[in-house]
Amino acid sequence: MQNEEAREKLELRQPPAFCILTSSYMYCLVFLRVTSYPLWLMILTSNILTSLIYCLVYSPQVLDYFEHPRNPGVVNDPDASAQVENPVCGDILKLTARISQDRIVEIKFLAKGCVPAMACASAIAEFVQGKTVAEAAALKREDLVLKLGGLPEASTHASHLGIEALTALLGEIAK
């Protein structure tokens, strides 16, 4: 009886799963209970499972902006350009824009970072395209997060990066 209680306590302390992401594959150690004995399995996952994990973490809007970016690239002969970097995670966002009659007629982005950083950059570029500088300046971080269907708490840095880049770009336009 004591052995059974000790085994149950041990099983409760073991995590249900944890994953290690490498450059090519994701390895997941999954704790399964088959009958009453614990069993550890190592699963080499594919892009399909990685995509499934993304679907569980991010909203459909975030995934759409990430998988189908709007306005990627660099504007030829831009009137304004701004680049910001998050020193903590290393995400980088560059915005370039062409302005005509106080209106953003073309805006493009280059981004290096996580899924939410790419999605935020894409959403900002789509949102401010064709808007006046004043309308673009009125975009708030909360509006961006709402447009993206929400962000996980650990990913809010991406929306801050996007708004900082937009603010820097609009500051360059004002010069």
C-alpha positions as CSV (number, residue, x, y, z in Angstrom):
1,M,0.0,0.0,0.0
2,Q,2.8,2.4,0.8
3,N,4.5,1.7,-2.5
4,E,1.3,2.5,-4.4
5,E,0.9,5.8,-2.5
6,A,4.5,6.8,-3.1
7,R,4.2,6.0,-6.8
8,E,1.0,8.2,-7.0
9,K,2.8,11.1,-5.4
10,L,5.7,10.7,-7.8
11,E,3.4,10.6,-10.8
12,L,1.7,13.8,-9.6
13,R,5.0,15.7,-9.5
14,Q,5.9,14.7,-13.1
15,P,4.9,17.3,-15.7
16,P,2.3,16.2,-18.3
17,A,4.5,17.3,-21.2
18,F,7.3,19.6,-22.2
19,C,8.7,20.6,-25.6
20,I,12.1,21.5,-26.9
21,L,12.1,23.5,-30.1
22,T,15.2,23.2,-32.3
23,S,15.9,24.8,-35.6
24,S,14.3,22.0,-37.6
25,Y,12.0,20.0,-35.3
26,M,10.1,20.1,-32.1
27,Y,10.7,17.3,-29.7
28,C,8.0,16.7,-27.2
29,L,8.3,14.5,-24.1
30,V,4.8,13.4,-23.3
31,F,3.8,11.8,-20.0
32,L,1.2,9.2,-20.5
33,R,-0.5,6.9,-18.1
34,V,-1.1,3.5,-19.5
35,T,-2.9,1.4,-17.0
36,S,-1.2,2.4,-13.7
37,Y,2.4,2.7,-14.9
38,P,3.8,6.0,-16.2
39,L,5.4,5.9,-19.7
40,W,7.5,8.6,-21.3
41,L,7.4,8.9,-25.0
42,M,9.6,11.1,-27.2
43,I,7.7,12.4,-30.2
44,L,9.4,14.0,-33.1
45,T,6.8,16.4,-34.4
46,S,6.4,17.8,-37.8
47,N,5.3,21.2,-39.1
48,I,1.7,19.9,-38.8
49,L,1.9,19.6,-35.0
50,T,3.8,22.9,-34.8
51,S,0.9,24.5,-36.7
52,L,-1.5,22.9,-34.3
53,I,0.3,24.3,-31.4
54,Y,0.2,27.8,-33.0
55,C,-3.6,27.4,-33.5
56,L,-4.0,26.7,-29.8
57,V,-2.0,29.8,-28.8
58,Y,-2.8,32.5,-31.4
59,S,-6.1,33.8,-32.7
60,P,-7.1,33.1,-36.3
61,Q,-6.5,36.8,-37.1
62,V,-2.9,36.6,-35.8
63,L,-2.3,33.5,-37.8
64,D,-3.8,35.1,-40.9
65,Y,-1.6,38.2,-40.7
66,F,1.4,36.0,-40.1
67,E,0.7,33.5,-42.9
68,H,-0.5,36.2,-45.4
69,P,1.4,39.4,-44.6
70,R,0.0,42.6,-46.0
71,N,2.5,45.1,-47.5
72,P,5.8,43.3,-46.8
73,G,9.0,44.8,-48.2
74,V,10.5,48.3,-48.5
75,V,8.9,51.3,-50.2
76,N,11.0,52.6,-53.1
77,D,12.2,56.2,-52.4
78,P,10.3,56.5,-49.1
79,D,9.5,59.9,-47.5
80,A,9.9,58.4,-44.0
81,S,11.6,55.3,-42.5
82,A,11.8,54.1,-39.0
83,Q,13.3,51.0,-37.4
84,V,12.9,49.8,-33.8
85,E,14.2,46.8,-31.9
86,N,13.2,45.1,-28.8
87,P,16.4,44.6,-26.9
88,V,15.0,41.9,-24.7
89,C,13.7,39.4,-27.4
90,G,15.6,40.8,-30.4
91,D,12.5,41.5,-32.6
92,I,13.2,44.1,-35.2
93,L,10.6,46.1,-37.2
94,K,11.2,48.5,-40.0
95,L,8.5,50.7,-41.5
96,T,8.9,52.7,-44.7
97,A,6.2,55.0,-46.1
98,R,5.5,57.4,-49.0
99,I,3.3,60.4,-48.1
100,S,1.2,62.6,-50.4
101,Q,-0.9,65.5,-49.3
102,D,-0.6,64.4,-45.6
103,R,-1.9,60.9,-46.5
104,I,0.1,57.6,-46.2
105,V,-0.2,56.4,-49.8
106,E,2.1,53.5,-49.4
107,I,3.6,51.8,-46.4
108,K,5.6,48.6,-46.1
109,F,7.3,46.7,-43.4
110,L,10.3,44.4,-42.8
111,A,10.2,42.4,-39.6
112,K,12.3,39.8,-37.9
113,G,10.8,38.2,-34.9
114,C,8.1,36.0,-33.4
115,V,4.7,35.2,-34.9
116,P,2.9,38.1,-33.1
117,A,5.6,40.6,-34.1
118,M,5.1,39.7,-37.8
119,A,1.3,39.8,-37.4
120,C,1.4,43.2,-35.7
121,A,3.6,44.7,-38.4
122,S,1.3,43.4,-41.1
123,A,-1.8,44.7,-39.4
124,I,-0.3,48.1,-38.8
125,A,0.7,48.4,-42.5
126,E,-2.8,47.4,-43.6
127,F,-4.5,49.6,-41.0
128,V,-2.7,52.9,-41.8
129,Q,-2.5,52.5,-45.6
130,G,-4.5,55.3,-47.2
131,K,-5.1,57.1,-43.8
132,T,-4.0,60.6,-43.0
133,V,-1.1,61.1,-40.7
134,A,-3.4,62.3,-38.0
135,E,-5.6,59.2,-38.4
136,A,-2.5,56.9,-38.2
137,A,-1.4,58.7,-35.1
138,A,-4.7,57.9,-33.5
139,L,-4.1,54.2,-33.7
140,K,-3.7,52.8,-30.1
141,R,-2.1,49.6,-29.0
142,E,-5.5,48.4,-27.7
143,D,-7.0,48.9,-31.2
144,L,-4.2,46.9,-32.7
145,V,-4.6,44.0,-30.3
146,L,-8.4,44.1,-30.9
147,K,-7.8,43.9,-34.7
148,L,-5.7,40.9,-34.1
149,G,-8.3,39.1,-32.0
150,G,-6.1,39.4,-28.9
151,L,-2.6,38.4,-28.0
152,P,-1.3,36.0,-25.3
153,E,0.1,37.8,-22.3
154,A,3.6,36.7,-23.2
155,S,3.3,38.3,-26.7
156,T,2.1,41.8,-25.8
157,H,5.6,43.0,-26.5
158,A,4.9,42.7,-30.2
159,S,2.1,45.2,-30.1
160,H,4.3,47.7,-28.2
161,L,7.0,47.2,-30.8
162,G,4.5,47.9,-33.6
163,I,3.1,51.0,-32.1
164,E,6.7,52.3,-31.2
165,A,7.7,51.8,-34.9
166,L,4.6,53.6,-36.1
167,T,5.2,56.5,-33.7
168,A,8.8,56.7,-34.9
169,L,7.7,56.7,-38.5
170,L,5.2,59.4,-37.9
171,G,7.8,61.4,-36.1
172,E,10.0,61.2,-39.2
173,I,7.1,62.5,-41.3
174,A,6.6,65.5,-39.0
175,K,10.3,66.6,-39.5
